[in-house]
Amino acid sequence: MLGLGKVQAGNRILDIATGRGEPAISAATRAAPRGTVLGIDSDESVLRLARERTEREGVTNLELAVSNAESLQGIPQASFDVVLARWGLMYFQNPVAALCAARRVLKPGGLLVVAVWVEPPRASFFELPRAILSGLTKIPAVDGDSPGTFYYADSGRLSRDLESAGFDIQHSEAIAVDVMEAVAS
Ligand SMILES: C[S@@+](CC[C@H](N)C(=O)[O-])C[C@H]1O[C@@H](n2cnc3c(N)ncnc32)[C@H](O)[C@@H]1O
């Protein structure tokens, strides 16, 4: 995502729905020393984990704040070179509002990079446990039309929403991501 966003030293970057701090922390490292990153999330408790990590890793050019990505209230317009949104957009109640807000805060010519999940059969981190559990219990069908993991598995929907928010799509690609889930015992 940093490569696609052409993130470089000196950039001003916004990471929406940063969660525990990615890709904000990686972007801050790349944009240092003069570049700065603002990472926002609606959930203060996950930002606390992001703050712990930035302190541990000595990242000083990243600000983390509670904010609703659908309004980005208080964030000045045309103030960022790059906006990043990894695995967040599909969970928003009004993703088009979030895309419009992202466009408002981007400088002219600025880049938005969005990562979403493909459809369930190609997302084994999701399908594998479902396949195992289906032998034991009835598994509910995936609802791809409500906010959730697969809302943008239909890339046509993502293209339409990006275009309706005023973005010009320059590039799209599928990337294989290894997912490992662990539960504390
Ligand atoms: C799956 S996590 C992704 C976190 C991180 N970007 C990553 O890739 O690891 C989705 C995040 O979206 C946040 N979120 C959901 N709705 C939001 C909204 N309207 N505004 C800001 N953040 C939101 C959640 O709190 C959660 O931290």
The ligand as a Gaussian input file, in Angstrom:
#p B3LYP/6-31G(d) Opt

LIG

0 1
 C      -10.232000      -4.817000      10.703000
 S       -9.772000      -3.319000      11.542000
 C       -8.448000      -2.761000      10.519000
 C       -7.369000      -2.107000      11.321000
 C       -6.064000      -1.795000      10.598000
 N       -6.206000      -0.827000       9.539000
 C       -5.403000      -3.034000      10.066000
 O       -5.291000      -3.176000       8.847000
 O       -4.951000      -3.873000      10.867000
 C      -11.101000      -2.194000      11.178000
 C      -11.074000      -0.929000      12.010000
 O      -12.083000      -0.029000      11.534000
 C      -12.472000       0.765000      12.636000
 N      -13.698000       1.490000      12.283000
 C      -14.928000       0.976000      12.029000
 N      -15.794000       1.943000      11.716000
 C      -15.104000       3.115000      11.753000
 C      -15.437000       4.484000      11.476000
 N      -16.671000       4.839000      11.102000
 N      -14.480000       5.425000      11.610000
 C      -13.210000       5.077000      11.975000
 N      -12.830000       3.802000      12.227000
 C      -13.767000       2.836000      12.115000
 C      -12.598000      -0.248000      13.760000
 O      -12.614000       0.357000      15.036000
 C      -11.374000      -1.128000      13.504000
 O      -10.266000      -0.715000      14.277000

